Amino acid sequence: MPNPPDGTAICLGFDGSVNNDWTAIRAQTMTGFSFTPRWGPDRETPTFWNPREHEPARIPHSEVDAAVDELFDRFLVVRMYADPEDWGTDLDNWALRHGEEHVIEWPTNSVSRMYEEIRRFEADLREGRITHDGCPYTEAHMGNAKKVAKPGQKYILGKPNETQKIDLSMCSILANAAVRDALAAGWSPPKPRTKVRVWRNS
């Protein structure tokens, strides 16, 4: 399924790694359509990076940086929730370029916070408030994710083993959290500019 048109209002979820897990970006429109953005000259390259596909088995920060800039240029990015682990400097740079009100650190290592967002994501899926693009990689990561019990009858998501990744799941949850929080804070679509006709005397 193609990405939404340029100029669409979206939120982004970012989860980064260095040389083990994937680094990925998922997006969600303000109306609940979750998708994997595509970028590059042909707009066919998905926004996820498997370190095993790069030399020397490390995530190419320059590619991720270029992809983020392109997404901010093409879309109306309302918020980007990003896990800062190993990517703090990159997040600082993105915030400088695109605005601190748009690029927001969202650490995923808080059990209570993550648990609440997982529950909200599950409820939104169940109630049909989220639709998706059918990205097979995201579907695989969703299928890999398992609930890991934590104190207080809470849980987070974990991977069954090191080869079964869940990073696109985490990004989807963050993008949904950003959409719901932005809407709760009062975000509304920008009003179209009215055209002013000037009459000139001949």
C-alpha positions in Angstrom: 0.0 0.0 0.0 1.5 3.4 -0.9 2.3 6.1 1.6 -0.1 8.9 2.2 0.3 12.0 0.0 3.0 14.6 0.8 1.7 17.2 3.2 -0.3 14.7 5.3 -0.2 15.4 9.0 1.5 12.5 10.8 3.4 11.5 13.9 6.5 9.4 13.9 7.8 6.7 16.2 11.6 6.0 16.3 13.5 3.2 18.0 17.3 3.0 17.4 20.1 0.6 17.9 23.8 0.5 17.0 24.8 -3.0 16.0 22.3 -5.5 17.3 18.6 -4.6 17.0 17.1 -2.8 14.1 16.7 0.9 13.8 13.3 1.8 12.5 10.7 4.6 12.0 7.0 4.0 11.8 4.4 6.7 11.1 0.8 7.2 11.8 -1.6 9.7 10.4 -3.7 11.8 12.7 -6.7 9.7 11.6 -5.0 6.4 12.7 -3.4 5.0 9.5 -0.1 3.3 10.6 2.5 2.8 7.9 6.2 2.4 7.2 7.5 5.5 5.5 9.5 5.1 2.3 12.2 7.5 1.3 15.1 8.1 -1.1 15.2 9.2 -4.7 12.6 6.6 -5.8 10.7 6.7 -2.5 10.9 2.9 -2.4 13.3 2.4 0.5 11.6 1.6 3.8 12.7 3.3 7.0 14.2 0.4 8.8 17.8 -0.7 9.0 19.1 -4.1 9.8 22.7 -3.9 11.0 23.5 -7.2 9.4 22.9 -5.7 6.0 25.5 -2.9 6.5 29.3 -2.9 7.0 30.8 -3.3 9.5 27.5 -4.6 10.9 26.5 -1.1 12.2 23.5 1.1 11.6 24.4 3.9 9.1 23.6 7.0 11.0 23.9 9.2 7.9 21.2 7.3 6.1 18.9 7.5 9.1 19.6 11.2 9.4 18.8 11.8 5.7 15.6 9.8 6.0 14.4 11.8 9.0 15.0 15.1 7.2 13.1 13.9 4.2 10.1 12.9 6.3 10.0 16.3 7.9 10.3 17.9 4.5 7.5 15.8 2.9 5.0 15.5 5.6 3.5 17.7 8.3 5.2 16.0 11.3 3.2 17.0 14.4 5.3 15.0 16.8 8.1 12.4 16.7 8.5 10.3 19.8 12.0 8.8 19.9 13.7 6.5 22.2 17.0 8.3 22.9 19.2 5.2 23.9 22.4 5.3 21.8 20.9 8.2 19.7 20.9 11.1 22.0 23.1 13.3 19.9 21.1 12.6 16.8 17.9 13.5 18.6 19.4 16.8 19.7 20.3 17.6 16.1 16.9 16.7 14.8 15.3 18.9 17.5 17.5 21.8 16.4 16.6 21.4 12.8 12.9 20.6 13.1 11.9 22.0 16.5 12.0 20.8 20.1 8.2 20.8 20.1 8.2 18.2 17.3 11.1 15.9 18.2 10.5 14.6 21.7 12.6 12.1 23.7 10.4 9.1 24.8 12.5 6.6 26.7 11.0 3.1 26.5 12.7 1.7 29.6 10.0 2.9 32.0 7.8 -0.1 32.7 4.8 1.8 33.9 4.9 4.2 31.0 5.5 1.5 28.4 2.8 -0.7 29.9 0.2 2.1 29.6 1.1 2.7 26.0 1.0 -0.9 25.0 -2.5 -1.2 26.6 -3.7 1.9 24.7 -2.3 0.6 21.5 -4.0 -2.8 22.0 -7.3 -1.0 22.8 -7.0 1.2 19.7 -6.4 -1.8 17.5 -9.3 -3.7 19.0 -11.7 -0.8 18.5 -10.6 -0.2 15.0 -9.0 3.2 15.7 -5.8 2.0 14.0 -5.5 0.7 10.4 -2.3 -0.3 8.8 -0.4 -0.6 5.5 0.2 -4.4 5.7 4.0 -4.0 5.9 5.2 -7.6 6.2 8.2 -6.7 8.3 6.0 -4.9 10.8 3.6 -7.9 10.9 6.6 -10.2 11.5 7.9 -8.0 14.4 4.4 -7.8 15.8 4.2 -11.6 15.7 7.5 -11.9 17.4 6.6 -9.6 20.3 5.8 -11.5 23.5 4.5 -10.1 26.8 7.0 -10.1 29.6 5.5 -10.0 33.0 6.6 -7.2 35.4 5.8 -6.3 39.0 2.3 -4.9 39.7 0.6 -7.1 37.2 2.1 -5.1 34.4 4.0 -6.2 31.3 6.2 -5.0 28.5 7.1 -6.4 25.1 10.2 -8.6 24.7 11.7 -10.7 21.9 11.7 -14.5 22.1 15.4 -14.6 21.1 18.1 -12.4 19.5 17.0 -13.3 15.9 13.3 -12.5 16.3 13.2 -8.7 16.4 10.3 -6.5 17.6 11.6 -3.0 16.8 8.9 -2.1 14.3 6.3 -3.0 17.0 7.9 -0.5 19.4 7.9 2.2 16.7 4.2 1.6 15.9 3.4 2.0 19.6 5.4 5.2 19.9 3.8 6.7 16.8 0.3 5.9 18.1 1.2 7.5 21.5 2.4 10.6 19.7 -0.9 10.9 17.8 -3.1 10.3 20.8 -1.1 12.8 22.9 -1.2 15.4 20.2 -4.9 15.1 19.8 -5.5 15.2 23.5 -3.4 18.4 23.6 -5.8 20.0 21.2 -4.1 19.6 17.8 -6.3 20.2 14.9 -5.6 20.4 11.1 -4.3 23.7 9.9 -7.0 25.9 8.4 -6.6 26.4 4.6 -5.5 29.8 3.6 -8.3 32.0 2.3 -7.6 33.6 -1.1 -7.9 37.4 -1.1 -9.0 38.8 -4.5 -7.7 42.3 -5.1 -9.8 44.4 -7.6 -7.8 46.9 -9.5 -9.3 49.9 -11.3 -8.6 49.8 -15.0 
